[in-house]
Amino acid sequence: MKLSCLQENLAWGLGIVGRAVATRTTLPITSNILLETDQSRLKLVATNLEMAISCWIGAKVEEEGTITIPAKLLTEFVNSLPRDKVDISMSPKSKILSLRCARYEARISGMDSRDFPPIPRVEEGLSTAIQVEDLRRAITQVVFAAASEESRPVLTGVDAKFDGSVLTLAAADGFRLAVSKVNVSRPAAQKTEVIIPAKTLAELNRLMADQEEPVEMMVNPNKSQVLFKLKNIELVSQLIQGAFPQYEQLIPQTYNTRAIIDVAEFLRATRTASIFARDGTGIVRLIMTPGGELTPGKMTVSARSEEIGEDVGEIDAIVQGDEAKIAFNGKYLIDVLSVIKEAQVALETNSPSSPGVIRPVGSDNYVHVVMPMFVQW
């Protein structure tokens, strides 16, 4: 192996694949990054056996070759180098990689690339393409609602339903449900439903930060793997096997009270109340009061703790229906209000013990359902 590339390109590539490097593993080679020449480019690959990221950077290749190198050591060394040309070489017989940049030089012991886990190839199956901005919005609106505990593995994933030109993403953790719809650039050939690990979509969101072209997405025929293709980057992930809950029936279709509130004001009032809710169970109380002929409607957002005191905030609201009281975990309200880009949001309720429904005003592609907290009023 003999090649040269720019330090900033190599550092960028290592940063891209580094998030897929295994941290705690019984297979030591998954703590390494695979370096492989690929025509006139250098290919970098990392995997934790559940997800793999491949990245290509421009390079001047003089001799083909491949090796795996400890990820942490290589990344830290390359990041410390000046912005200059990096010469990389390895003799065919040794497993020692030499790197030279300006007046710095290092020799790093590697492991044979033949021992590196094979990266799954997804070359056929359901295929579609999605605009980057649309996919980023949809992922941001649902991924935080997935469960973090492994007790029910399907809930640690995001349900993805392909139906013609619409992709529906849904996540739930037993206390809340987030559903976002996005139009795809290239319709799916058939209806398909798969569960993508939430960690994979969170990683994809990070990788898409600098992307402009549509993201290619492919699910293999037996629905065990998904591939996302970006410019110079590929992410392939195992899919979660199992049946996702039938969430459509959990979304209330009617309401007794509907309040329309400014998102920024609602978020500020909830964050302020959450300061006082920390000592308790995070409970934030909401009272929605309809307006009269001369008075506008309002929402009161409050929290109280036996030890530290209480807080009450009041914001304007357009309230339809009856006066209503309901309490939520403040964190859940902050999570959903933080991902809504529209100026106003509607909160729909039926009773203090029924789920609350949050929808952006002026958009029908997102709905969020939150279970209430039971409190003594």
Contacts in CASP RR format, 6 or more apart in sequence:
PFRMAT RR
TARGET T0000
AUTHOR 0000-0000-0000
METHOD contacts of the structure
MODEL  1
MKLSCLQENLAWGLGIVGRAVATRTTLPITSNILLETDQSRLKLVATNLE
MAISCWIGAKVEEEGTITIPAKLLTEFVNSLPRDKVDISMSPKSKILSLR
CARYEARISGMDSRDFPPIPRVEEGLSTAIQVEDLRRAITQVVFAAASEE
SRPVLTGVDAKFDGSVLTLAAADGFRLAVSKVNVSRPAAQKTEVIIPAKT
LAELNRLMADQEEPVEMMVNPNKSQVLFKLKNIELVSQLIQGAFPQYEQL
IPQTYNTRAIIDVAEFLRATRTASIFARDGTGIVRLIMTPGGELTPGKMT
VSARSEEIGEDVGEIDAIVQGDEAKIAFNGKYLIDVLSVIKEAQVALETN
SPSSPGVIRPVGSDNYVHVVMPMFVQW
1 35 0 8 1.000
1 37 0 8 1.000
1 63 0 8 1.000
1 64 0 8 1.000
1 65 0 8 1.000
1 66 0 8 1.000
1 67 0 8 1.000
1 88 0 8 1.000
1 89 0 8 1.000
1 90 0 8 1.000
1 97 0 8 1.000
2 61 0 8 1.000
2 62 0 8 1.000
2 63 0 8 1.000
2 88 0 8 1.000
2 89 0 8 1.000
2 90 0 8 1.000
3 37 0 8 1.000
3 42 0 8 1.000
3 59 0 8 1.000
3 60 0 8 1.000
3 61 0 8 1.000
3 62 0 8 1.000
3 63 0 8 1.000
3 87 0 8 1.000
3 88 0 8 1.000
3 89 0 8 1.000
4 59 0 8 1.000
4 60 0 8 1.000
4 85 0 8 1.000
4 86 0 8 1.000
4 87 0 8 1.000
4 88 0 8 1.000
5 42 0 8 1.000
5 57 0 8 1.000
5 58 0 8 1.000
5 59 0 8 1.000
5 60 0 8 1.000
5 85 0 8 1.000
5 86 0 8 1.000
5 88 0 8 1.000
6 83 0 8 1.000
6 84 0 8 1.000
6 85 0 8 1.000
6 86 0 8 1.000
7 78 0 8 1.000
7 81 0 8 1.000
7 82 0 8 1.000
7 83 0 8 1.000
7 84 0 8 1.000
7 85 0 8 1.000
7 86 0 8 1.000
7 101 0 8 1.000
8 83 0 8 1.000
9 57 0 8 1.000
9 58 0 8 1.000
9 59 0 8 1.000
10 42 0 8 1.000
10 57 0 8 1.000
10 78 0 8 1.000
10 86 0 8 1.000
11 75 0 8 1.000
11 78 0 8 1.000
11 79 0 8 1.000
11 81 0 8 1.000
12 57 0 8 1.000
13 44 0 8 1.000
13 55 0 8 1.000
13 57 0 8 1.000
14 33 0 8 1.000
14 44 0 8 1.000
14 71 0 8 1.000
14 74 0 8 1.000
14 75 0 8 1.000
14 78 0 8 1.000
14 79 0 8 1.000
15 75 0 8 1.000
16 44 0 8 1.000
16 53 0 8 1.000
16 55 0 8 1.000
16 207 0 8 1.000
16 233 0 8 1.000
17 33 0 8 1.000
17 44 0 8 1.000
17 45 0 8 1.000
17 46 0 8 1.000
17 53 0 8 1.000
17 54 0 8 1.000
17 55 0 8 1.000
18 33 0 8 1.000
18 46 0 8 1.000
18 53 0 8 1.000
18 71 0 8 1.000
18 75 0 8 1.000
19 46 0 8 1.000
19 53 0 8 1.000
19 203 0 8 1.000
19 206 0 8 1.000
20 46 0 8 1.000
20 47 0 8 1.000
20 48 0 8 1.000
20 51 0 8 1.000
20 52 0 8 1.000
20 53 0 8 1.000
20 203 0 8 1.000
20 235 0 8 1.000
21 30 0 8 1.000
21 31 0 8 1.000
21 32 0 8 1.000
21 33 0 8 1.000
21 46 0 8 1.000
21 48 0 8 1.000
21 71 0 8 1.000
21 72 0 8 1.000
22 30 0 8 1.000
22 31 0 8 1.000
22 47 0 8 1.000
22 48 0 8 1.000
22 49 0 8 1.000
23 31 0 8 1.000
23 48 0 8 1.000
25 31 0 8 1.000
25 48 0 8 1.000
25 49 0 8 1.000
27 49 0 8 1.000
27 117 0 8 1.000
28 111 0 8 1.000
29 68 0 8 1.000
29 111 0 8 1.000
29 115 0 8 1.000
29 116 0 8 1.000
29 117 0 8 1.000
30 47 0 8 1.000
30 48 0 8 1.000
30 49 0 8 1.000
30 117 0 8 1.000
31 70 0 8 1.000
31 71 0 8 1.000
31 72 0 8 1.000
32 46 0 8 1.000
32 68 0 8 1.000
32 69 0 8 1.000
32 70 0 8 1.000
32 71 0 8 1.000
32 110 0 8 1.000
32 111 0 8 1.000
32 116 0 8 1.000
33 44 0 8 1.000
33 45 0 8 1.000
33 46 0 8 1.000
33 68 0 8 1.000
33 69 0 8 1.000
33 71 0 8 1.000
33 74 0 8 1.000
33 75 0 8 1.000
34 43 0 8 1.000
34 44 0 8 1.000
34 45 0 8 1.000
34 46 0 8 1.000
34 66 0 8 1.000
34 67 0 8 1.000
34 68 0 8 1.000
34 113 0 8 1.000
34 116 0 8 1.000
35 42 0 8 1.000
35 43 0 8 1.000
35 44 0 8 1.000
35 66 0 8 1.000
35 67 0 8 1.000
35 68 0 8 1.000
35 69 0 8 1.000
35 88 0 8 1.000
35 97 0 8 1.000
36 42 0 8 1.000
36 43 0 8 1.000
36 44 0 8 1.000
36 45 0 8 1.000
36 65 0 8 1.000
36 66 0 8 1.000
36 113 0 8 1.000
37 43 0 8 1.000
37 59 0 8 1.000
37 61 0 8 1.000
37 63 0 8 1.000
37 64 0 8 1.000
37 65 0 8 1.000
37 66 0 8 1.000
38 56 0 8 1.000
39 61 0 8 1.000
40 58 0 8 1.000
40 59 0 8 1.000
40 60 0 8 1.000
40 61 0 8 1.000
41 56 0 8 1.000
41 57 0 8 1.000
41 58 0 8 1.000
41 59 0 8 1.000
41 61 0 8 1.000
42 56 0 8 1.000
42 57 0 8 1.000
42 58 0 8 1.000
42 59 0 8 1.000
42 61 0 8 1.000
42 88 0 8 1.000
43 54 0 8 1.000
43 55 0 8 1.000
43 56 0 8 1.000
44 54 0 8 1.000
44 55 0 8 1.000
44 56 0 8 1.000
44 57 0 8 1.000
45 52 0 8 1.000
45 53 0 8 1.000
45 54 0 8 1.000
45 55 0 8 1.000
45 116 0 8 1.000
45 119 0 8 1.000
46 52 0 8 1.000
46 53 0 8 1.000
46 71 0 8 1.000
47 53 0 8 1.000
47 116 0 8 1.000
47 117 0 8 1.000
47 119 0 8 1.000
49 117 0 8 1.000
50 197 0 8 1.000
50 199 0 8 1.000
50 200 0 8 1.000
50 237 0 8 1.000
50 238 0 8 1.000
51 197 0 8 1.000
51 199 0 8 1.000
51 200 0 8 1.000
51 203 0 8 1.000
51 235 0 8 1.000
51 236 0 8 1.000
51 237 0 8 1.000
51 238 0 8 1.000
52 119 0 8 1.000
52 120 0 8 1.000
52 235 0 8 1.000
52 236 0 8 1.000
52 237 0 8 1.000
53 203 0 8 1.000
53 207 0 8 1.000
53 233 0 8 1.000
53 234 0 8 1.000
53 235 0 8 1.000
54 119 0 8 1.000
54 233 0 8 1.000
54 234 0 8 1.000
54 235 0 8 1.000
54 236 0 8 1.000
55 232 0 8 1.000
55 233 0 8 1.000
55 234 0 8 1.000
56 232 0 8 1.000
56 233 0 8 1.000
57 232 0 8 1.000
63 89 0 8 1.000
65 90 0 8 1.000
66 113 0 8 1.000
67 90 0 8 1.000
67 95 0 8 1.000
67 97 0 8 1.000
67 110 0 8 1.000
67 111 0 8 1.000
67 112 0 8 1.000
67 113 0 8 1.000
68 110 0 8 1.000
68 111 0 8 1.000
68 112 0 8 1.000
68 113 0 8 1.000
68 115 0 8 1.000
68 116 0 8 1.000
69 97 0 8 1.000
69 108 0 8 1.000
69 110 0 8 1.000
70 108 0 8 1.000
70 110 0 8 1.000
73 108 0 8 1.000
74 108 0 8 1.000
77 99 0 8 1.000
77 106 0 8 1.000
77 108 0 8 1.000
78 86 0 8 1.000
78 99 0 8 1.000
81 101 0 8 1.000
81 102 0 8 1.000
81 104 0 8 1.000
82 101 0 8 1.000
82 102 0 8 1.000
82 104 0 8 1.000
84 101 0 8 1.000
84 102 0 8 1.000
85 101 0 8 1.000
86 99 0 8 1.000
86 100 0 8 1.000
86 101 0 8 1.000
87 98 0 8 1.000
87 99 0 8 1.000
87 100 0 8 1.000
87 101 0 8 1.000
88 97 0 8 1.000
88 98 0 8 1.000
88 99 0 8 1.000
89 97 0 8 1.000
89 98 0 8 1.000
90 96 0 8 1.000
90 97 0 8 1.000
90 98 0 8 1.000
95 109 0 8 1.000
95 110 0 8 1.000
95 111 0 8 1.000
95 112 0 8 1.000
96 107 0 8 1.000
96 108 0 8 1.000
96 109 0 8 1.000
96 110 0 8 1.000
97 107 0 8 1.000
97 108 0 8 1.000
97 110 0 8 1.000
98 105 0 8 1.000
98 106 0 8 1.000
98 107 0 8 1.000
99 105 0 8 1.000
99 106 0 8 1.000
99 107 0 8 1.000
99 108 0 8 1.000
119 236 0 8 1.000
120 220 0 8 1.000
120 225 0 8 1.000
120 236 0 8 1.000
122 218 0 8 1.000
122 219 0 8 1.000
122 220 0 8 1.000
122 225 0 8 1.000
122 226 0 8 1.000
122 227 0 8 1.000
122 236 0 8 1.000
123 218 0 8 1.000
124 218 0 8 1.000
124 220 0 8 1.000
124 221 0 8 1.000
125 218 0 8 1.000
125 219 0 8 1.000
125 220 0 8 1.000
125 221 0 8 1.000
126 162 0 8 1.000
126 188 0 8 1.000
126 189 0 8 1.000
126 190 0 8 1.000
126 192 0 8 1.000
126 218 0 8 1.000
126 219 0 8 1.000
127 186 0 8 1.000
127 188 0 8 1.000
127 189 0 8 1.000
127 216 0 8 1.000
127 217 0 8 1.000
127 218 0 8 1.000
128 162 0 8 1.000
128 167 0 8 1.000
128 184 0 8 1.000
128 185 0 8 1.000
128 186 0 8 1.000
128 187 0 8 1.000
128 188 0 8 1.000
128 216 0 8 1.000
128 217 0 8 1.000
128 218 0 8 1.000
129 184 0 8 1.000
129 185 0 8 1.000
129 186 0 8 1.000
129 214 0 8 1.000
129 215 0 8 1.000
129 216 0 8 1.000
129 217 0 8 1.000
130 167 0 8 1.000
130 182 0 8 1.000
130 184 0 8 1.000
130 185 0 8 1.000
130 214 0 8 1.000
130 215 0 8 1.000
130 217 0 8 1.000
131 185 0 8 1.000
131 214 0 8 1.000
131 215 0 8 1.000
132 208 0 8 1.000
132 211 0 8 1.000
132 212 0 8 1.000
132 213 0 8 1.000
132 214 0 8 1.000
132 215 0 8 1.000
134 182 0 8 1.000
134 183 0 8 1.000
135 182 0 8 1.000
135 204 0 8 1.000
135 208 0 8 1.000
135 215 0 8 1.000
136 205 0 8 1.000
136 208 0 8 1.000
137 180 0 8 1.000
137 182 0 8 1.000
137 341 0 8 1.000
138 167 0 8 1.000
138 169 0 8 1.000
138 180 0 8 1.000
138 181 0 8 1.000
138 182 0 8 1.000
139 158 0 8 1.000
139 169 0 8 1.000
139 201 0 8 1.000
139 202 0 8 1.000
139 204 0 8 1.000
139 205 0 8 1.000
140 205 0 8 1.000
140 339 0 8 1.000
141 169 0 8 1.000
141 178 0 8 1.000
141 180 0 8 1.000
141 339 0 8 1.000
141 340 0 8 1.000
141 366 0 8 1.000
141 368 0 8 1.000
142 158 0 8 1.000
142 169 0 8 1.000
142 170 0 8 1.000
142 171 0 8 1.000
142 178 0 8 1.000
142 179 0 8 1.000
142 180 0 8 1.000
143 158 0 8 1.000
143 171 0 8 1.000
143 198 0 8 1.000
143 201 0 8 1.000
143 202 0 8 1.000
143 205 0 8 1.000
144 171 0 8 1.000
144 178 0 8 1.000
144 335 0 8 1.000
144 339 0 8 1.000
145 171 0 8 1.000
145 172 0 8 1.000
145 173 0 8 1.000
145 176 0 8 1.000
145 177 0 8 1.000
145 178 0 8 1.000
145 335 0 8 1.000
145 368 0 8 1.000
146 155 0 8 1.000
146 156 0 8 1.000
146 157 0 8 1.000
146 158 0 8 1.000
146 171 0 8 1.000
146 172 0 8 1.000
146 173 0 8 1.000
146 198 0 8 1.000
147 155 0 8 1.000
147 156 0 8 1.000
147 157 0 8 1.000
147 172 0 8 1.000
147 173 0 8 1.000
147 174 0 8 1.000
148 156 0 8 1.000
148 173 0 8 1.000
149 156 0 8 1.000
150 156 0 8 1.000
153 240 0 8 1.000
153 242 0 8 1.000
154 195 0 8 1.000
154 240 0 8 1.000
154 242 0 8 1.000
154 243 0 8 1.000
154 244 0 8 1.000
154 245 0 8 1.000
155 171 0 8 1.000
155 172 0 8 1.000
155 173 0 8 1.000
155 174 0 8 1.000
155 245 0 8 1.000
156 197 0 8 1.000
156 198 0 8 1.000
156 199 0 8 1.000
156 240 0 8 1.000
157 171 0 8 1.000
157 195 0 8 1.000
157 196 0 8 1.000
157 197 0 8 1.000
157 198 0 8 1.000
157 240 0 8 1.000
158 169 0 8 1.000
158 170 0 8 1.000
158 171 0 8 1.000
158 195 0 8 1.000
158 196 0 8 1.000
158 197 0 8 1.000
158 198 0 8 1.000
158 201 0 8 1.000
159 168 0 8 1.000
159 169 0 8 1.000
159 170 0 8 1.000
159 171 0 8 1.000
159 193 0 8 1.000
159 194 0 8 1.000
159 195 0 8 1.000
159 244 0 8 1.000
159 247 0 8 1.000
160 167 0 8 1.000
160 168 0 8 1.000
160 169 0 8 1.000
160 193 0 8 1.000
160 194 0 8 1.000
160 195 0 8 1.000
160 196 0 8 1.000
161 167 0 8 1.000
161 168 0 8 1.000
161 170 0 8 1.000
161 191 0 8 1.000
161 192 0 8 1.000
161 193 0 8 1.000
162 184 0 8 1.000
162 188 0 8 1.000
162 190 0 8 1.000
162 191 0 8 1.000
162 192 0 8 1.000
162 193 0 8 1.000
163 188 0 8 1.000
163 191 0 8 1.000
164 184 0 8 1.000
164 187 0 8 1.000
164 188 0 8 1.000
164 191 0 8 1.000
165 183 0 8 1.000
165 184 0 8 1.000
165 187 0 8 1.000
166 181 0 8 1.000
166 182 0 8 1.000
166 183 0 8 1.000
166 184 0 8 1.000
167 181 0 8 1.000
167 182 0 8 1.000
167 183 0 8 1.000
167 184 0 8 1.000
167 188 0 8 1.000
168 179 0 8 1.000
168 180 0 8 1.000
168 181 0 8 1.000
168 182 0 8 1.000
169 179 0 8 1.000
169 180 0 8 1.000
169 181 0 8 1.000
169 182 0 8 1.000
169 201 0 8 1.000
170 177 0 8 1.000
170 178 0 8 1.000
170 179 0 8 1.000
170 180 0 8 1.000
170 244 0 8 1.000
170 247 0 8 1.000
171 177 0 8 1.000
171 178 0 8 1.000
171 198 0 8 1.000
172 178 0 8 1.000
172 245 0 8 1.000
172 247 0 8 1.000
172 250 0 8 1.000
174 371 0 8 1.000
175 329 0 8 1.000
175 332 0 8 1.000
175 370 0 8 1.000
175 371 0 8 1.000
176 332 0 8 1.000
176 335 0 8 1.000
176 336 0 8 1.000
176 368 0 8 1.000
176 369 0 8 1.000
176 370 0 8 1.000
176 371 0 8 1.000
177 247 0 8 1.000
177 250 0 8 1.000
177 251 0 8 1.000
177 368 0 8 1.000
177 369 0 8 1.000
178 336 0 8 1.000
178 366 0 8 1.000
178 367 0 8 1.000
178 368 0 8 1.000
178 369 0 8 1.000
179 247 0 8 1.000
179 251 0 8 1.000
179 366 0 8 1.000
179 367 0 8 1.000
179 368 0 8 1.000
180 365 0 8 1.000
180 366 0 8 1.000
181 365 0 8 1.000
181 366 0 8 1.000
182 365 0 8 1.000
185 214 0 8 1.000
192 219 0 8 1.000
192 223 0 8 1.000
193 244 0 8 1.000
194 219 0 8 1.000
194 223 0 8 1.000
194 226 0 8 1.000
194 239 0 8 1.000
195 239 0 8 1.000
195 240 0 8 1.000
195 241 0 8 1.000
195 242 0 8 1.000
195 244 0 8 1.000
196 226 0 8 1.000
196 237 0 8 1.000
196 239 0 8 1.000
196 240 0 8 1.000
197 237 0 8 1.000
197 238 0 8 1.000
197 239 0 8 1.000
197 240 0 8 1.000
200 226 0 8 1.000
200 235 0 8 1.000
200 237 0 8 1.000
203 235 0 8 1.000
204 215 0 8 1.000
204 228 0 8 1.000
204 235 0 8 1.000
207 228 0 8 1.000
207 230 0 8 1.000
207 233 0 8 1.000
207 235 0 8 1.000
208 215 0 8 1.000
208 230 0 8 1.000
211 230 0 8 1.000
211 231 0 8 1.000
212 231 0 8 1.000
213 230 0 8 1.000
213 231 0 8 1.000
215 228 0 8 1.000
215 229 0 8 1.000
215 230 0 8 1.000
216 227 0 8 1.000
216 228 0 8 1.000
216 229 0 8 1.000
216 230 0 8 1.000
217 226 0 8 1.000
217 227 0 8 1.000
217 228 0 8 1.000
217 229 0 8 1.000
218 226 0 8 1.000
218 227 0 8 1.000
218 229 0 8 1.000
219 225 0 8 1.000
219 226 0 8 1.000
219 227 0 8 1.000
219 239 0 8 1.000
220 226 0 8 1.000
220 227 0 8 1.000
223 239 0 8 1.000
224 238 0 8 1.000
224 239 0 8 1.000
224 241 0 8 1.000
225 236 0 8 1.000
225 237 0 8 1.000
225 238 0 8 1.000
225 239 0 8 1.000
226 236 0 8 1.000
226 237 0 8 1.000
226 239 0 8 1.000
227 234 0 8 1.000
227 235 0 8 1.000
227 236 0 8 1.000
228 234 0 8 1.000
228 235 0 8 1.000
228 236 0 8 1.000
250 355 0 8 1.000
250 369 0 8 1.000
251 357 0 8 1.000
251 367 0 8 1.000
251 369 0 8 1.000
252 348 0 8 1.000
252 350 0 8 1.000
252 354 0 8 1.000
252 355 0 8 1.000
252 356 0 8 1.000
252 357 0 8 1.000
252 369 0 8 1.000
254 350 0 8 1.000
255 348 0 8 1.000
255 349 0 8 1.000
255 350 0 8 1.000
255 357 0 8 1.000
256 321 0 8 1.000
256 322 0 8 1.000
256 324 0 8 1.000
256 349 0 8 1.000
256 350 0 8 1.000
256 351 0 8 1.000
257 288 0 8 1.000
257 319 0 8 1.000
257 320 0 8 1.000
257 321 0 8 1.000
257 322 0 8 1.000
257 323 0 8 1.000
257 324 0 8 1.000
257 348 0 8 1.000
257 349 0 8 1.000
257 350 0 8 1.000
258 319 0 8 1.000
258 320 0 8 1.000
258 321 0 8 1.000
258 346 0 8 1.000
258 347 0 8 1.000
258 348 0 8 1.000
258 349 0 8 1.000
259 288 0 8 1.000
259 299 0 8 1.000
259 317 0 8 1.000
259 318 0 8 1.000
259 319 0 8 1.000
259 320 0 8 1.000
259 324 0 8 1.000
259 346 0 8 1.000
259 347 0 8 1.000
260 317 0 8 1.000
260 318 0 8 1.000
260 319 0 8 1.000
260 344 0 8 1.000
260 345 0 8 1.000
260 346 0 8 1.000
260 361 0 8 1.000
261 299 0 8 1.000
261 315 0 8 1.000
261 316 0 8 1.000
261 317 0 8 1.000
261 344 0 8 1.000
261 345 0 8 1.000
261 346 0 8 1.000
261 347 0 8 1.000
262 315 0 8 1.000
262 316 0 8 1.000
262 343 0 8 1.000
262 344 0 8 1.000
263 337 0 8 1.000
263 340 0 8 1.000
263 342 0 8 1.000
263 343 0 8 1.000
263 344 0 8 1.000
263 345 0 8 1.000
264 343 0 8 1.000
265 315 0 8 1.000
265 316 0 8 1.000
266 299 0 8 1.000
266 301 0 8 1.000
266 315 0 8 1.000
266 333 0 8 1.000
266 337 0 8 1.000
266 345 0 8 1.000
267 334 0 8 1.000
267 337 0 8 1.000
267 338 0 8 1.000
269 299 0 8 1.000
269 301 0 8 1.000
269 313 0 8 1.000
269 314 0 8 1.000
269 315 0 8 1.000
270 284 0 8 1.000
270 301 0 8 1.000
270 330 0 8 1.000
270 333 0 8 1.000
270 334 0 8 1.000
270 337 0 8 1.000
271 334 0 8 1.000
272 301 0 8 1.000
272 311 0 8 1.000
272 313 0 8 1.000
273 284 0 8 1.000
273 285 0 8 1.000
273 301 0 8 1.000
273 302 0 8 1.000
273 303 0 8 1.000
273 311 0 8 1.000
273 313 0 8 1.000
273 330 0 8 1.000
274 282 0 8 1.000
274 284 0 8 1.000
274 303 0 8 1.000
274 330 0 8 1.000
274 331 0 8 1.000
274 334 0 8 1.000
275 303 0 8 1.000
275 311 0 8 1.000
276 303 0 8 1.000
276 304 0 8 1.000
276 305 0 8 1.000
276 308 0 8 1.000
276 309 0 8 1.000
276 310 0 8 1.000
276 311 0 8 1.000
277 283 0 8 1.000
277 284 0 8 1.000
277 303 0 8 1.000
277 305 0 8 1.000
277 330 0 8 1.000
278 305 0 8 1.000
279 305 0 8 1.000
279 306 0 8 1.000
279 307 0 8 1.000
279 308 0 8 1.000
280 305 0 8 1.000
281 329 0 8 1.000
281 373 0 8 1.000
282 303 0 8 1.000
282 329 0 8 1.000
282 330 0 8 1.000
282 331 0 8 1.000
282 373 0 8 1.000
283 303 0 8 1.000
283 327 0 8 1.000
283 328 0 8 1.000
283 329 0 8 1.000
283 330 0 8 1.000
283 373 0 8 1.000
283 375 0 8 1.000
284 301 0 8 1.000
284 302 0 8 1.000
284 303 0 8 1.000
284 327 0 8 1.000
284 328 0 8 1.000
284 329 0 8 1.000
284 330 0 8 1.000
284 333 0 8 1.000
285 300 0 8 1.000
285 301 0 8 1.000
285 302 0 8 1.000
285 303 0 8 1.000
285 325 0 8 1.000
285 326 0 8 1.000
285 327 0 8 1.000
285 375 0 8 1.000
285 377 0 8 1.000
286 299 0 8 1.000
286 300 0 8 1.000
286 301 0 8 1.000
286 324 0 8 1.000
286 325 0 8 1.000
286 326 0 8 1.000
286 327 0 8 1.000
286 328 0 8 1.000
286 347 0 8 1.000
287 299 0 8 1.000
287 300 0 8 1.000
287 302 0 8 1.000
287 323 0 8 1.000
287 324 0 8 1.000
287 325 0 8 1.000
288 298 0 8 1.000
288 299 0 8 1.000
288 317 0 8 1.000
288 319 0 8 1.000
288 323 0 8 1.000
288 324 0 8 1.000
288 325 0 8 1.000
288 347 0 8 1.000
288 349 0 8 1.000
289 297 0 8 1.000
289 298 0 8 1.000
289 299 0 8 1.000
289 300 0 8 1.000
289 319 0 8 1.000
289 323 0 8 1.000
290 297 0 8 1.000
290 319 0 8 1.000
290 320 0 8 1.000
290 321 0 8 1.000
290 322 0 8 1.000
290 323 0 8 1.000
291 297 0 8 1.000
291 298 0 8 1.000
291 319 0 8 1.000
296 316 0 8 1.000
296 317 0 8 1.000
296 318 0 8 1.000
297 316 0 8 1.000
297 317 0 8 1.000
297 318 0 8 1.000
297 319 0 8 1.000
298 314 0 8 1.000
298 315 0 8 1.000
298 316 0 8 1.000
298 317 0 8 1.000
298 319 0 8 1.000
299 314 0 8 1.000
299 315 0 8 1.000
299 316 0 8 1.000
299 317 0 8 1.000
299 319 0 8 1.000
300 312 0 8 1.000
300 313 0 8 1.000
300 314 0 8 1.000
301 312 0 8 1.000
301 313 0 8 1.000
301 314 0 8 1.000
301 315 0 8 1.000
302 310 0 8 1.000
302 311 0 8 1.000
302 312 0 8 1.000
302 313 0 8 1.000
303 310 0 8 1.000
303 311 0 8 1.000
304 310 0 8 1.000
304 311 0 8 1.000
324 349 0 8 1.000
324 351 0 8 1.000
324 352 0 8 1.000
325 352 0 8 1.000
325 377 0 8 1.000
326 349 0 8 1.000
326 351 0 8 1.000
326 352 0 8 1.000
326 356 0 8 1.000
326 372 0 8 1.000
327 352 0 8 1.000
327 372 0 8 1.000
327 373 0 8 1.000
327 374 0 8 1.000
327 375 0 8 1.000
328 356 0 8 1.000
328 370 0 8 1.000
328 372 0 8 1.000
328 373 0 8 1.000
329 370 0 8 1.000
329 373 0 8 1.000
332 370 0 8 1.000
333 370 0 8 1.000
336 358 0 8 1.000
336 368 0 8 1.000
336 370 0 8 1.000
337 345 0 8 1.000
337 358 0 8 1.000
340 358 0 8 1.000
340 360 0 8 1.000
340 366 0 8 1.000
341 360 0 8 1.000
342 360 0 8 1.000
342 361 0 8 1.000
342 362 0 8 1.000
342 363 0 8 1.000
343 361 0 8 1.000
344 360 0 8 1.000
344 361 0 8 1.000
344 362 0 8 1.000
345 358 0 8 1.000
345 359 0 8 1.000
345 360 0 8 1.000
345 361 0 8 1.000
346 358 0 8 1.000
346 359 0 8 1.000
346 360 0 8 1.000
346 361 0 8 1.000
347 356 0 8 1.000
347 357 0 8 1.000
347 358 0 8 1.000
348 356 0 8 1.000
348 357 0 8 1.000
348 358 0 8 1.000
348 359 0 8 1.000
349 356 0 8 1.000
349 357 0 8 1.000
350 356 0 8 1.000
352 372 0 8 1.000
352 374 0 8 1.000
352 375 0 8 1.000
352 377 0 8 1.000
353 372 0 8 1.000
353 374 0 8 1.000
354 372 0 8 1.000
355 369 0 8 1.000
355 370 0 8 1.000
355 371 0 8 1.000
355 372 0 8 1.000
356 369 0 8 1.000
356 370 0 8 1.000
356 371 0 8 1.000
356 372 0 8 1.000
357 367 0 8 1.000
357 368 0 8 1.000
357 369 0 8 1.000
358 367 0 8 1.000
358 368 0 8 1.000
358 369 0 8 1.000
358 370 0 8 1.000
359 366 0 8 1.000
359 367 0 8 1.000
359 368 0 8 1.000
360 366 0 8 1.000
END
